[in-house]
Amino acid sequence: MMRECLENVRKSVPLVHNITNYVTVNDVANVILACGGSPIMSDEAEDVEDITSVCGGLNINIGTLHKTSIEGMFRAGRKAGELGHPILLDPVGAGASALRTDTALGLMKELKLTAIRGNISEIKTLAMGSGTTKGVDADVADAVTEETLDEAVEFVKRFASTAGCIIAVTGAIDLVSDGEKCYVIRNGRPEMGKITGTGCQLSGMMAAYLTANPQDSLEAAAAAVCVMGLAGEIGWSRMQEGDGNSTYRNRIIDAIYNMTGNELEKGAVYELR
């Protein structure tokens, strides 16, 4: 199934509207291109409805909020909802400030979201309405580990059911659930945390996968997570002496660009609970 999700992206070349943060916007665009999609970036409130209307999916990332982009997020989200487009929310840093938390909760309340992707601290913040996120990185105490896995799986399932959308928690162990089933994914490398924006890149790619696989949203979201983690493994295996995090970022993008469905099927490490 994951192979089909990847191949559907390559075949359909989904056009994805991204309202994302200016720290990672170029990398998000390149990852969407690498996976087979096509990105458009626009956050101006007067522009977003027209842009969303010509796209097939919407990726909303709150990493660098300002008043006009917040208005743009709501306007684009409402238009995407009217058109039946998949909408992904990446609540970057939710819990770190009132503005981020309130904006993410407001988007959840008003928009018909298809998926929310974040680290465990950000997702807990949305589930509880408050939190203690340290910047944009997950609190250590909140990390999903083998010891806390059962509890985390149940939490993600409950929140997905309550929120009415797919919840994807990414970290050392990734969890992707629609409320009934939960993919537990163990691809990736810890060194990916040394690159700014791997989560933002994954959100853009996941939006492309959701757009290209409208009948299989859970599998599409899980496939995107596996692609990113596997690309991290492949990219790391190709690092040379003197390479650093900048080279690693490029090797990950190259691995996504070159990944085949067979390679994904062979390399994806997951179980379904």
Accessible surface in RSA format (square Angstrom, percent):
REM  Atomic radii and reference values for relative SASA: ProtOr
REM  Chains: A
REM  Algorithm: Lee & Richards
REM  Probe-radius: 1.40
REM  Slices: 20
REM RES _ NUM      All-atoms   Total-Side   Main-Chain    Non-polar    All polar
REM                ABS   REL    ABS   REL    ABS   REL    ABS   REL    ABS   REL
RES MET A   1    96.33  49.9  67.72  44.8  28.60  68.1  41.23  35.1  55.09  73.0
RES MET A   2     5.73   3.0   4.88   3.2   0.85   2.0   4.71   4.0   1.01   1.3
RES ARG A   3    91.46  38.4  91.46  46.6   0.00   0.0   7.90  10.8  83.56  50.6
RES GLU A   4    76.22  43.8  75.25  56.9   0.96   2.3  40.94  79.2  35.28  28.8
RES CYS A   5     0.00   0.0   0.00   0.0   0.00   0.0   0.00   0.0   0.00   0.0
RES LEU A   6     5.00   2.8   5.00   3.6   0.00   0.0   5.00   3.5   0.00   0.0
RES GLU A   7    58.79  33.7  58.38  44.2   0.41   1.0  16.96  32.8  41.83  34.2
RES ASN A   8    50.14  34.6  48.94  47.3   1.20   2.9   5.98  14.4  44.17  42.7
RES VAL A   9     0.01   0.0   0.01   0.0   0.00   0.0   0.01   0.0   0.00   0.0
RES ARG A  10    77.61  32.6  61.02  31.1  16.59  39.5  43.85  59.9  33.77  20.5
RES LYS A  11   160.19  78.1 125.96  77.3  34.22  81.5  88.09  79.3  72.10  76.8
RES SER A  12    65.17  55.1  36.33  48.5  28.83  66.4  44.70  95.2  20.46  28.7
RES VAL A  13    80.49  53.0  69.48  62.9  11.02  26.5  69.48  60.4  11.02  29.9
RES PRO A  14     8.94   6.5   1.34   1.2   7.61  27.6   8.94   7.4   0.00   0.0
RES LEU A  15    52.80  29.4  49.16  35.2   3.64   9.2  49.16  34.5   3.64   9.8
RES VAL A  16     0.00   0.0   0.00   0.0   0.00   0.0   0.00   0.0   0.00   0.0
RES HIS A  17     0.04   0.0   0.04   0.0   0.00   0.0   0.04   0.0   0.00   0.0
RES ASN A  18     1.08   0.7   0.00   0.0   1.08   2.6   0.00   0.0   1.08   1.0
RES ILE A  19     1.70   1.0   1.14   0.9   0.55   1.3   1.70   1.2   0.00   0.0
RES THR A  20    19.52  13.9   0.85   0.9  18.67  44.5   0.74   1.0  18.78  28.4
RES ASN A  21     6.71   4.6   5.92   5.7   0.79   1.9   2.05   4.9   4.66   4.5
RES TYR A  22   163.96  76.6 143.66  81.7  20.30  52.8 102.71  77.2  61.26  75.5
RES VAL A  23    92.16  60.6  60.50  54.8  31.66  76.3  66.51  57.8  25.65  69.6
RES THR A  24     5.37   3.8   3.58   3.6   1.78   4.3   5.37   7.2   0.00   0.0
RES VAL A  25    50.41  33.2  50.00  45.3   0.41   1.0  50.00  43.4   0.41   1.1
RES ASN A  26   102.46  70.7  96.94  93.7   5.52  13.3  35.43  85.3  67.03  64.8
RES ASP A  27    17.61  12.3  17.19  17.1   0.43   1.0   1.57   3.7  16.04  16.0
RES VAL A  28     0.00   0.0   0.00   0.0   0.00   0.0   0.00   0.0   0.00   0.0
RES ALA A  29    20.61  18.9  20.61  31.8   0.00   0.0  20.61  29.0   0.00   0.0
RES ASN A  30    56.46  38.9  54.31  52.5   2.15   5.2   5.92  14.2  50.54  48.9
RES VAL A  31     0.00   0.0   0.00   0.0   0.00   0.0   0.00   0.0   0.00   0.0
RES ILE A  32     0.00   0.0   0.00   0.0   0.00   0.0   0.00   0.0   0.00   0.0
RES LEU A  33    95.93  53.4  84.11  60.2  11.82  29.7  84.33  59.2  11.60  31.2
RES ALA A  34     3.82   3.5   2.19   3.4   1.64   3.7   3.69   5.2   0.13   0.4
RES CYS A  35     1.92   1.5   0.73   0.8   1.19   2.8   1.52   3.8   0.41   0.4
RES GLY A  36    14.77  18.2   0.00   N/A  14.77  18.2  12.53  34.4   2.24   5.0
RES GLY A  37     4.44   5.5   0.00   N/A   4.44   5.5   0.00   0.0   4.44  10.0
RES SER A  38    33.05  27.9  33.05  44.1   0.00   0.0   9.32  19.8  23.73  33.2
RES PRO A  39    27.11  19.8   9.98   9.1  17.14  62.3   9.98   8.2  17.14 106.5
RES ILE A  40    46.65  26.5  42.64  31.8   4.01   9.7  46.65  33.6   0.00   0.0
RES MET A  41    63.13  32.7  34.91  23.1  28.22  67.2  30.25  25.7  32.87  43.5
RES SER A  42    15.99  13.5   5.37   7.2  10.63  24.5  13.31  28.3   2.68   3.8
RES ASP A  43    52.15  36.5  48.96  48.7   3.20   7.6   5.60  13.2  46.55  46.4
RES GLU A  44    85.53  49.1  83.41  63.1   2.13   5.1  43.63  84.4  41.91  34.2
RES ALA A  45     5.05   4.6   4.84   7.5   0.21   0.5   4.84   6.8   0.21   0.6
RES GLU A  46   132.25  75.9 106.83  80.8  25.43  60.5  50.42  97.5  81.84  66.8
RES ASP A  47    55.86  39.1  53.43  53.2   2.43   5.7  14.24  33.5  41.62  41.5
RES VAL A  48     0.00   0.0   0.00   0.0   0.00   0.0   0.00   0.0   0.00   0.0
RES GLU A  49    59.89  34.4  59.32  44.9   0.57   1.4  13.10  25.3  46.79  38.2
RES ASP A  50   103.16  72.3  98.36  97.9   4.80  11.3  24.27  57.1  78.89  78.7
RES ILE A  51    35.52  20.2  35.49  26.4   0.03   0.1  35.52  25.6   0.00   0.0
RES THR A  52     0.95   0.7   0.95   1.0   0.00   0.0   0.95   1.3   0.00   0.0
RES SER A  53    53.58  45.3  31.44  42.0  22.14  51.0  23.80  50.7  29.78  41.7
RES VAL A  54    97.69  64.3  74.02  67.0  23.67  57.0  80.92  70.3  16.77  45.5
RES CYS A  55     8.56   6.5   0.19   0.2   8.37  19.7   1.21   3.1   7.35   7.9
RES GLY A  56    23.38  28.8   0.00   N/A  23.38  28.8  19.01  52.2   4.36   9.8
RES GLY A  57     1.11   1.4   0.00   N/A   1.11   1.4   0.39   1.1   0.71   1.6
RES LEU A  58     0.77   0.4   0.30   0.2   0.47   1.2   0.30   0.2   0.47   1.3
RES ASN A  59     0.21   0.1   0.21   0.2   0.00   0.0   0.00   0.0   0.21   0.2
RES ILE A  60     0.30   0.2   0.30   0.2   0.00   0.0   0.30   0.2   0.00   0.0
RES ASN A  61     1.98   1.4   0.04   0.0   1.94   4.7   0.00   0.0   1.98   1.9
RES ILE A  62     0.14   0.1   0.00   0.0   0.14   0.3   0.14   0.1   0.00   0.0
RES GLY A  63     7.47   9.2   0.00   N/A   7.47   9.2   1.68   4.6   5.79  13.0
RES THR A  64    29.79  21.2  17.68  17.9  12.11  28.9  20.74  27.9   9.05  13.7
RES LEU A  65    30.55  17.0   3.59   2.6  26.96  67.8   3.59   2.5  26.96  72.6
RES HIS A  66    79.04  43.2  72.43  50.3   6.61  16.9  60.88  62.7  18.16  21.1
RES LYS A  67   185.22  90.4 173.72 106.6  11.50  27.4 117.82 106.0  67.41  71.8
RES THR A  68    73.27  52.1  71.68  72.7   1.59   3.8  61.49  82.6  11.78  17.8
RES SER A  69     3.04   2.6   3.04   4.1   0.00   0.0   3.01   6.4   0.03   0.0
RES ILE A  70    29.09  16.6  29.09  21.7   0.00   0.0  29.09  20.9   0.00   0.0
RES GLU A  71    83.07  47.7  77.34  58.5   5.72  13.6  31.52  61.0  51.55  42.1
RES GLY A  72     0.00   0.0   0.00   N/A   0.00   0.0   0.00   0.0   0.00   0.0
RES MET A  73     3.69   1.9   3.69   2.4   0.00   0.0   3.69   3.1   0.00   0.0
RES PHE A  74    36.40  18.2  36.40  22.5   0.00   0.0  36.40  22.1   0.00   0.0
RES ARG A  75    51.53  21.6  50.97  26.0   0.56   1.3  11.43  15.6  40.10  24.3
RES ALA A  76     0.00   0.0   0.00   0.0   0.00   0.0   0.00   0.0   0.00   0.0
RES GLY A  77     0.77   1.0   0.00   N/A   0.77   1.0   0.00   0.0   0.77   1.7
RES ARG A  78   105.33  44.2  97.62  49.8   7.71  18.4  50.06  68.4  55.27  33.5
RES LYS A  79    54.22  26.5  53.14  32.6   1.09   2.6   8.86   8.0  45.36  48.3
RES ALA A  80     0.00   0.0   0.00   0.0   0.00   0.0   0.00   0.0   0.00   0.0
RES GLY A  81    35.15  43.4   0.00   N/A  35.15  43.4  16.34  44.8  18.82  42.1
RES GLU A  82   132.51  76.1  90.80  68.7  41.71  99.3  48.84  94.5  83.67  68.3
RES LEU A  83    82.72  46.1  54.15  38.7  28.56  71.8  59.38  41.7  23.33  62.8
RES GLY A  84    64.23  79.2   0.00   N/A  64.23  79.2  34.73  95.3  29.50  66.1
RES HIS A  85    32.65  17.8  24.98  17.4   7.67  19.6   9.86  10.2  22.79  26.5
RES PRO A  86    26.92  19.6  22.19  20.2   4.73  17.2  25.67  21.2   1.25   7.8
RES ILE A  87     0.24   0.1   0.24   0.2   0.00   0.0   0.24   0.2   0.00   0.0
RES LEU A  88     0.94   0.5   0.22   0.2   0.72   1.8   0.22   0.2   0.72   1.9
RES LEU A  89     0.09   0.1   0.09   0.1   0.00   0.0   0.09   0.1   0.00   0.0
RES ASP A  90     0.19   0.1   0.19   0.2   0.00   0.0   0.00   0.0   0.19   0.2
RES PRO A  91     0.00   0.0   0.00   0.0   0.00   0.0   0.00   0.0   0.00   0.0
RES VAL A  92    15.57  10.2  15.57  14.1   0.00   0.0  15.57  13.5   0.00   0.0
RES GLY A  93     0.41   0.5   0.00   N/A   0.41   0.5   0.41   1.1   0.00   0.0
RES ALA A  94     0.00   0.0   0.00   0.0   0.00   0.0   0.00   0.0   0.00   0.0
RES GLY A  95    17.10  21.1   0.00   N/A  17.10  21.1   1.74   4.8  15.36  34.4
RES ALA A  96    49.79  45.8  15.19  23.4  34.60  78.7  18.47  26.0  31.32  83.0
RES SER A  97    47.36  40.0  36.23  48.4  11.13  25.6  44.84  95.5   2.53   3.5
RES ALA A  98    75.16  69.1  59.48  91.8  15.68  35.7  66.03  93.0   9.14  24.2
RES LEU A  99    96.74  53.9  90.38  64.7   6.37  16.0  93.97  66.0   2.78   7.5
RES ARG A 100    54.56  22.9  54.56  27.8   0.00   0.0   3.33   4.5  51.23  31.0
RES THR A 101    12.04   8.6  12.04  12.2   0.00   0.0   9.69  13.0   2.35   3.6
RES ASP A 102    92.16  64.6  82.27  81.9   9.89  23.4  28.84  67.9  63.32  63.1
RES THR A 103     9.49   6.8   3.63   3.7   5.87  14.0   5.53   7.4   3.96   6.0
RES ALA A 104     0.00   0.0   0.00   0.0   0.00   0.0   0.00   0.0   0.00   0.0
RES LEU A 105    51.33  28.6  46.99  33.6   4.34  10.9  47.43  33.3   3.89  10.5
RES GLY A 106    23.87  29.4   0.00   N/A  23.87  29.4  22.27  61.1   1.61   3.6
RES LEU A 107     0.07   0.0   0.07   0.1   0.00   0.0   0.07   0.1   0.00   0.0
RES MET A 108    43.42  22.5  27.07  17.9  16.35  38.9  27.25  23.2  16.17  21.4
RES LYS A 109   189.84  92.6 154.88  95.0  34.96  83.2 107.06  96.4  82.78  88.2
RES GLU A 110    88.68  50.9  58.07  43.9  30.61  72.9  29.82  57.7  58.86  48.1
RES LEU A 111    13.10   7.3   1.54   1.1  11.56  29.1   4.25   3.0   8.85  23.8
RES LYS A 112   156.26  76.2 144.86  88.9  11.41  27.2 105.60  95.0  50.67  54.0
RES LEU A 113    13.00   7.2   5.60   4.0   7.41  18.6   5.66   4.0   7.34  19.8
RES THR A 114    32.79  23.3  25.14  25.5   7.65  18.2  20.87  28.0  11.91  18.0
RES ALA A 115     0.00   0.0   0.00   0.0   0.00   0.0   0.00   0.0   0.00   0.0
RES ILE A 116     0.23   0.1   0.23   0.2   0.00   0.0   0.23   0.2   0.00   0.0
RES ARG A 117    13.46   5.7  13.46   6.9   0.00   0.0   0.00   0.0  13.46   8.2
RES GLY A 118     0.00   0.0   0.00   N/A   0.00   0.0   0.00   0.0   0.00   0.0
RES ASN A 119    18.68  12.9  17.71  17.1   0.97   2.3  12.72  30.6   5.96   5.8
RES ILE A 120     7.65   4.4   7.15   5.3   0.50   1.2   7.15   5.2   0.50   1.4
RES SER A 121     3.37   2.8   1.63   2.2   1.74   4.0   2.37   5.0   1.00   1.4
RES GLU A 122     5.75   3.3   5.75   4.4   0.00   0.0   0.00   0.0   5.75   4.7
RES ILE A 123     0.00   0.0   0.00   0.0   0.00   0.0   0.00   0.0   0.00   0.0
RES LYS A 124    60.06  29.3  60.01  36.8   0.05   0.1  24.43  22.0  35.62  37.9
RES THR A 125     0.77   0.5   0.54   0.5   0.23   0.5   0.01   0.0   0.75   1.1
RES LEU A 126     7.41   4.1   0.00   0.0   7.41  18.6   0.00   0.0   7.41  20.0
RES ALA A 127    40.25  37.0   7.85  12.1  32.40  73.7   8.53  12.0  31.72  84.0
RES MET A 128   127.64  66.1  91.91  60.8  35.73  85.1  69.25  58.9  58.39  77.4
RES GLY A 129    35.28  43.5   0.00   N/A  35.28  43.5  17.03  46.7  18.25  40.9
RES SER A 130    71.79  60.7  67.69  90.3   4.10   9.5  41.79  89.0  30.01  42.0
RES GLY A 131    37.18  45.9   0.00   N/A  37.18  45.9  16.85  46.2  20.33  45.5
RES THR A 132    97.41  69.3  85.17  86.3  12.24  29.2  74.29  99.8  23.11  34.9
RES THR A 133     9.31   6.6   0.04   0.0   9.27  22.1   0.00   0.0   9.31  14.1
RES LYS A 134   137.68  67.2 128.28  78.7   9.39  22.4 108.34  97.5  29.33  31.2
RES GLY A 135    45.57  56.2   0.00   N/A  45.57  56.2  35.75  98.1   9.83  22.0
RES VAL A 136    80.91  53.2  69.20  62.6  11.71  28.2  69.20  60.1  11.71  31.8
RES ASP A 137   101.52  71.1  98.98  98.5   2.54   6.0  28.39  66.8  73.13  72.9
RES ALA A 138    39.64  36.4  20.28  31.3  19.36  44.0  20.28  28.6  19.36  51.3
RES ASP A 139    15.65  11.0  12.12  12.1   3.53   8.3   9.51  22.4   6.14   6.1
RES VAL A 140   138.01  90.8 124.18 112.4  13.83  33.3 127.32 110.6  10.69  29.0
RES ALA A 141   102.69  94.4  61.12  94.3  41.57  94.6  73.14 103.0  29.56  78.3
RES ASP A 142    30.30  21.2  24.51  24.4   5.80  13.7   2.06   4.8  28.24  28.2
RES ALA A 143    40.20  37.0  32.19  49.7   8.01  18.2  35.16  49.5   5.04  13.3
RES VAL A 144    10.24   6.7   4.83   4.4   5.41  13.0   5.26   4.6   4.98  13.5
RES THR A 145    51.69  36.8  48.34  49.0   3.35   8.0  49.13  66.0   2.56   3.9
RES GLU A 146   102.34  58.8  82.48  62.4  19.87  47.3  55.85 108.0  46.49  38.0
RES GLU A 147   155.17  89.1 116.00  87.8  39.17  93.3  70.37 136.1  84.79  69.2
RES THR A 148    54.30  38.6  51.83  52.5   2.47   5.9  53.55  71.9   0.75   1.1
RES LEU A 149     3.37   1.9   3.37   2.4   0.00   0.0   3.37   2.4   0.00   0.0
RES ASP A 150    99.16  69.5  95.47  95.0   3.69   8.7  38.58  90.8  60.58  60.4
RES GLU A 151   130.26  74.8 120.43  91.1   9.84  23.4  52.05 100.7  78.21  63.9
RES ALA A 152    10.64   9.8   6.31   9.7   4.33   9.9  10.41  14.7   0.23   0.6
RES VAL A 153     4.06   2.7   4.06   3.7   0.00   0.0   4.06   3.5   0.00   0.0
RES GLU A 154    87.32  50.1  87.32  66.1   0.00   0.0  33.96  65.7  53.36  43.6
RES PHE A 155    24.99  12.5  24.94  15.4   0.05   0.1  24.94  15.1   0.05   0.1
RES VAL A 156     0.00   0.0   0.00   0.0   0.00   0.0   0.00   0.0   0.00   0.0
RES LYS A 157    38.62  18.8  38.15  23.4   0.47   1.1  13.17  11.9  25.45  27.1
RES ARG A 158   144.65  60.7 138.61  70.7   6.04  14.4  73.63 100.6  71.02  43.0
RES PHE A 159    15.24   7.6  12.09   7.5   3.15   8.2  15.24   9.2   0.00   0.0
RES ALA A 160     1.09   1.0   0.00   0.0   1.09   2.5   0.00   0.0   1.09   2.9
RES SER A 161    77.82  65.8  53.74  71.7  24.08  55.5  20.73  44.1  57.09  80.0
RES THR A 162   118.24  84.1  84.22  85.4  34.02  81.1  67.25  90.3  50.99  77.1
RES ALA A 163    33.93  31.2   0.68   1.1  33.25  75.6   7.74  10.9  26.19  69.4
RES GLY A 164    47.92  59.1   0.00   N/A  47.92  59.1  33.46  91.8  14.46  32.4
RES CYS A 165    13.59  10.3   1.74   1.9  11.85  27.8  11.02  27.9   2.57   2.8
RES ILE A 166    10.27   5.8   9.93   7.4   0.34   0.8   9.93   7.2   0.34   0.9
RES ILE A 167     0.00   0.0   0.00   0.0   0.00   0.0   0.00   0.0   0.00   0.0
RES ALA A 168     0.00   0.0   0.00   0.0   0.00   0.0   0.00   0.0   0.00   0.0
RES VAL A 169     1.35   0.9   1.35   1.2   0.00   0.0   1.35   1.2   0.00   0.0
RES THR A 170    22.00  15.6  16.26  16.5   5.74  13.7  11.28  15.2  10.72  16.2
RES GLY A 171    50.25  62.0   0.00   N/A  50.25  62.0  36.17  99.3  14.08  31.5
RES ALA A 172    93.95  86.4  54.58  84.2  39.36  89.5  67.93  95.7  26.02  68.9
RES ILE A 173    13.36   7.6  13.14   9.8   0.23   0.6  13.14   9.5   0.23   0.6
RES ASP A 174     9.05   6.3   9.05   9.0   0.00   0.0   0.07   0.2   8.98   9.0
RES LEU A 175     0.00   0.0   0.00   0.0   0.00   0.0   0.00   0.0   0.00   0.0
RES VAL A 176     0.00   0.0   0.00   0.0   0.00   0.0   0.00   0.0   0.00   0.0
RES SER A 177     0.00   0.0   0.00   0.0   0.00   0.0   0.00   0.0   0.00   0.0
RES ASP A 178    55.61  39.0  36.09  35.9  19.53  46.2  14.62  34.4  41.00  40.9
RES GLY A 179    18.50  22.8   0.00   N/A  18.50  22.8   1.99   5.5  16.51  37.0
RES GLU A 180   144.83  83.2 124.16  93.9  20.68  49.2  45.57  88.1  99.26  81.0
RES LYS A 181    81.77  39.9  81.77  50.2   0.00   0.0  47.04  42.3  34.73  37.0
RES CYS A 182     0.00   0.0   0.00   0.0   0.00   0.0   0.00   0.0   0.00   0.0
RES TYR A 183    15.99   7.5  15.99   9.1   0.00   0.0   1.23   0.9  14.76  18.2
RES VAL A 184     0.00   0.0   0.00   0.0   0.00   0.0   0.00   0.0   0.00   0.0
RES ILE A 185     0.00   0.0   0.00   0.0   0.00   0.0   0.00   0.0   0.00   0.0
RES ARG A 186    80.79  33.9  60.77  31.0  20.02  47.7  39.91  54.5  40.88  24.8
RES ASN A 187     6.63   4.6   0.00   0.0   6.63  16.0   0.32   0.8   6.31   6.1
RES GLY A 188    25.68  31.7   0.00   N/A  25.68  31.7   8.54  23.4  17.13  38.4
RES ARG A 189    85.69  36.0  74.85  38.2  10.84  25.8  11.48  15.7  74.21  45.0
RES PRO A 190   117.87  85.9  90.40  82.4  27.46  99.8 104.54  86.3  13.32  82.8
RES GLU A 191    42.54  24.4  39.72  30.1   2.82   6.7  23.06  44.6  19.48  15.9
RES MET A 192    21.44  11.1  21.38  14.2   0.06   0.1  16.22  13.8   5.23   6.9
RES GLY A 193    69.19  85.3   0.00   N/A  69.19  85.3  37.29 102.3  31.89  71.4
RES LYS A 194   156.76  76.5 141.80  87.0  14.96  35.6  89.39  80.5  67.37  71.8
RES ILE A 195    12.81   7.3   5.20   3.9   7.61  18.3   6.79   4.9   6.01  16.3
RES THR A 196    90.60  64.4  74.96  76.0  15.64  37.3  45.04  60.5  45.56  68.9
RES GLY A 197    13.76  17.0   0.00   N/A  13.76  17.0   5.01  13.8   8.74  19.6
RES THR A 198    23.26  16.5  21.88  22.2   1.38   3.3   4.61   6.2  18.66  28.2
RES GLY A 199    23.68  29.2   0.00   N/A  23.68  29.2  17.70  48.6   5.98  13.4
RES CYS A 200    12.92   9.8  11.31  12.6   1.61   3.8   0.00   0.0  12.92  13.9
RES GLN A 201     1.58   0.9   1.58   1.2   0.00   0.0   0.00   0.0   1.58   1.2
RES LEU A 202     7.96   4.4   7.96   5.7   0.00   0.0   7.96   5.6   0.00   0.0
RES SER A 203     0.00   0.0   0.00   0.0   0.00   0.0   0.00   0.0   0.00   0.0
RES GLY A 204     0.00   0.0   0.00   N/A   0.00   0.0   0.00   0.0   0.00   0.0
RES MET A 205     0.00   0.0   0.00   0.0   0.00   0.0   0.00   0.0   0.00   0.0
RES MET A 206     0.00   0.0   0.00   0.0   0.00   0.0   0.00   0.0   0.00   0.0
RES ALA A 207     2.77   2.5   1.37   2.1   1.40   3.2   2.58   3.6   0.18   0.5
RES ALA A 208     0.00   0.0   0.00   0.0   0.00   0.0   0.00   0.0   0.00   0.0
RES TYR A 209     1.54   0.7   1.54   0.9   0.00   0.0   0.00   0.0   1.54   1.9
RES LEU A 210     1.82   1.0   0.76   0.5   1.06   2.7   0.76   0.5   1.06   2.9
RES THR A 211    24.55  17.5  11.23  11.4  13.32  31.7  11.35  15.2  13.20  20.0
RES ALA A 212    14.32  13.2   0.00   0.0  14.32  32.6   3.61   5.1  10.71  28.4
RES ASN A 213     3.95   2.7   0.31   0.3   3.64   8.8   3.65   8.8   0.30   0.3
RES PRO A 214    89.09  64.9  66.37  60.5  22.72  82.6  69.75  57.6  19.34 120.2
RES GLN A 215   158.21  88.5 128.47  93.9  29.73  70.8  56.06 119.3 102.15  77.5
RES ASP A 216    49.36  34.6  47.01  46.8   2.35   5.5   2.35   5.5  47.01  46.9
RES SER A 217    31.22  26.4  26.57  35.5   4.65  10.7  14.35  30.5  16.87  23.6
RES LEU A 218    10.36   5.8   7.68   5.5   2.68   6.7   7.68   5.4   2.68   7.2
RES GLU A 219    29.74  17.1  29.63  22.4   0.12   0.3   7.02  13.6  22.72  18.6
RES ALA A 220     0.00   0.0   0.00   0.0   0.00   0.0   0.00   0.0   0.00   0.0
RES ALA A 221     0.00   0.0   0.00   0.0   0.00   0.0   0.00   0.0   0.00   0.0
RES ALA A 222     0.00   0.0   0.00   0.0   0.00   0.0   0.00   0.0   0.00   0.0
RES ALA A 223     0.00   0.0   0.00   0.0   0.00   0.0   0.00   0.0   0.00   0.0
RES ALA A 224     0.00   0.0   0.00   0.0   0.00   0.0   0.00   0.0   0.00   0.0
RES VAL A 225     2.73   1.8   1.65   1.5   1.08   2.6   1.65   1.4   1.08   2.9
RES CYS A 226     0.00   0.0   0.00   0.0   0.00   0.0   0.00   0.0   0.00   0.0
RES VAL A 227     0.78   0.5   0.78   0.7   0.00   0.0   0.78   0.7   0.00   0.0
RES MET A 228     6.30   3.3   6.30   4.2   0.00   0.0   6.30   5.4   0.00   0.0
RES GLY A 229     5.15   6.4   0.00   N/A   5.15   6.4   4.62  12.7   0.53   1.2
RES LEU A 230    11.63   6.5  11.63   8.3   0.00   0.0  11.63   8.2   0.00   0.0
RES ALA A 231     0.00   0.0   0.00   0.0   0.00   0.0   0.00   0.0   0.00   0.0
RES GLY A 232     0.00   0.0   0.00   N/A   0.00   0.0   0.00   0.0   0.00   0.0
RES GLU A 233    53.44  30.7  47.53  36.0   5.91  14.1  22.09  42.7  31.35  25.6
RES ILE A 234    24.93  14.2  22.42  16.7   2.51   6.1  24.93  18.0   0.00   0.0
RES GLY A 235     0.00   0.0   0.00   N/A   0.00   0.0   0.00   0.0   0.00   0.0
RES TRP A 236    86.04  34.5  80.82  39.1   5.23  12.3  64.32  34.3  21.73  35.2
RES SER A 237    87.60  74.0  48.65  64.9  38.95  89.7  48.06 102.3  39.53  55.4
RES ARG A 238   116.09  48.7 112.50  57.3   3.59   8.6  40.43  55.2  75.67  45.9
RES MET A 239    40.35  20.9  19.07  12.6  21.28  50.7  19.07  16.2  21.28  28.2
RES GLN A 240   117.51  65.7 106.51  77.8  11.00  26.2  39.43  83.9  78.08  59.2
RES GLU A 241   183.01 105.1 143.41 108.5  39.61  94.3  67.31 130.2 115.70  94.5
RES GLY A 242    80.69  99.5   0.00   N/A  80.69  99.5  41.08 112.7  39.61  88.7
RES ASP A 243    44.18  30.9  19.52  19.4  24.66  58.3   1.34   3.2  42.84  42.7
RES GLY A 244    37.34  46.0   0.00   N/A  37.34  46.0  33.16  91.0   4.18   9.4
RES ASN A 245    85.08  58.7  75.10  72.6   9.99  24.1  13.82  33.3  71.26  68.9
RES SER A 246    64.12  54.2  59.40  79.3   4.72  10.9  42.87  91.3  21.25  29.8
RES THR A 247    40.85  29.1  38.55  39.1   2.30   5.5  14.61  19.6  26.24  39.7
RES TYR A 248     2.54   1.2   2.54   1.4   0.00   0.0   2.54   1.9   0.00   0.0
RES ARG A 249    75.00  31.5  74.26  37.9   0.74   1.8   5.13   7.0  69.86  42.3
RES ASN A 250    70.22  48.4  69.17  66.8   1.05   2.5  18.63  44.8  51.58  49.9
RES ARG A 251    65.46  27.5  63.04  32.1   2.42   5.8   6.59   9.0  58.87  35.7
RES ILE A 252     1.29   0.7   1.29   1.0   0.00   0.0   1.29   0.9   0.00   0.0
RES ILE A 253    21.87  12.4  21.87  16.3   0.00   0.0  21.87  15.8   0.00   0.0
RES ASP A 254    77.52  54.3  77.51  77.1   0.01   0.0  15.03  35.4  62.48  62.3
RES ALA A 255     2.73   2.5   0.02   0.0   2.70   6.1   1.46   2.1   1.26   3.3
RES ILE A 256     1.26   0.7   0.68   0.5   0.58   1.4   0.68   0.5   0.58   1.6
RES TYR A 257   143.19  66.9 133.69  76.1   9.50  24.7  85.38  64.2  57.81  71.3
RES ASN A 258    92.48  63.8  74.54  72.0  17.94  43.2  28.27  68.0  64.21  62.1
RES MET A 259     3.81   2.0   0.33   0.2   3.48   8.3   0.50   0.4   3.31   4.4
RES THR A 260    75.30  53.6  71.62  72.6   3.68   8.8  68.67  92.2   6.63  10.0
RES GLY A 261     4.48   5.5   0.00   N/A   4.48   5.5   0.00   0.0   4.48  10.0
RES ASN A 262    96.78  66.7  91.07  88.0   5.71  13.7  27.68  66.6  69.10  66.8
RES GLU A 263    63.71  36.6  57.22  43.3   6.48  15.4  30.40  58.8  33.31  27.2
RES LEU A 264     0.00   0.0   0.00   0.0   0.00   0.0   0.00   0.0   0.00   0.0
RES GLU A 265    67.92  39.0  47.29  35.8  20.64  49.1  21.43  41.4  46.50  38.0
RES LYS A 266   188.04  91.7 154.61  94.9  33.43  79.6 106.82  96.1  81.22  86.5
RES GLY A 267    18.62  23.0   0.00   N/A  18.62  23.0  16.49  45.2   2.14   4.8
RES ALA A 268    16.78  15.4   0.94   1.4  15.84  36.0   0.94   1.3  15.84  42.0
RES VAL A 269    77.29  50.9  74.04  67.0   3.25   7.8  77.29  67.2   0.00   0.0
RES TYR A 270    95.05  44.4  64.90  36.9  30.15  78.4  32.44  24.4  62.61  77.2
RES GLU A 271    65.51  37.6  59.73  45.2   5.78  13.8  31.57  61.1  33.94  27.7
RES LEU A 272    87.21  48.6  55.95  40.0  31.26  78.6  56.07  39.4  31.15  83.8
RES ARG A 273    92.25  38.7  64.41  32.8  27.84  66.3  53.05  72.5  39.20  23.8
END  Absolute sums over single chains surface
CHAIN  1 A    11437.0       8871.8       2565.2       6026.7       5410.2
END  Absolute sums over all chains
TOTAL         11437.0       8871.8       2565.2       6026.7       5410.2
